[in-house]
Amino acid sequence: MTSRKSWLFNDTVAGAKASATIYSLMLTCRACDVEPFEYLCEVLTELPQRAAGADVSDLLPFNIGERLARRKPTSD
């Protein structure tokens, strides 16, 4: 099933907005050359450590790319 067809199963406006947010983040990852799975792992590890209402702009894909790149081992 393609993502386009899965929109048919959003039962509520809140569900549709949540889906749109996730799709938007994943496409932004692609545009910023950030691996979406690595991005989600990093964000879902970091978010529980933050206070409610804390600034999370540093966790956006275009800001987190350098941090993820530093963690990757370099192959020679």
N, C-alpha and C positions, 0 to 999 in steps of 0.2 A: 504494500500500500504506500503510495507516495504521500508526502506531507500535504500536498494540495487536497487529496481526498480525505485526510484525517480531520480537516477543518469541519467536515460534515458532522463530526461527533462532539463538537463543543456544545454542551447543553445550556450553558449560561454565558452571560456577557463576561463575567469574571474569569471563567475558564478560557474563553476566547482571548482575553487580554493577557492571561498568563502564557498561553501558547504563543502568542505574538511576541511576547517579551523574550521567551526562550529562543525562538527562531531568529529574532533580531540579534541576540547575543552570539549565537552560533555563526551567523553570517558575518558579523563584525569580526569574530575570531578569524574566519577565513580571509577576510580583507586585510587583516593585520598580520597574517602569517603566524597565527597562534593555533596550535593543535587544540581543537575543541574539547577533547577528552581530558587533556592535561589541564586546560583552563578550568573545567568544571571540578576536577579533583582539587586544584589549588583553592578555588573559591569556596568550595564546600568544606574544606579543612580550615580555612581562615575565618569564615563568617561566624562560626560558633564561639570563637575567641574574642569577638568584638562586642562592645556594649550595645544595647538596643539604641537605635537612633544614631549610631556612630557614622562618620563619613566613610563611604565605601567606594568613592570615586577612584581610588588607587587600585581597585579590583576590576575595573573595566578592562576589556581586552586590549585596548590601545595603550593602557598604562601598565599592564602586567606582563607584557611580552618580554621585556628585558629581564625581569626577575625569573621567568621560566627559562629563558635562554641561558642564564648563568648556571642553572641547575643541571643542564644537559651535559653529559660527559662529551668531550671532544674526541673525535676519532682521527687518528693520524695514519 
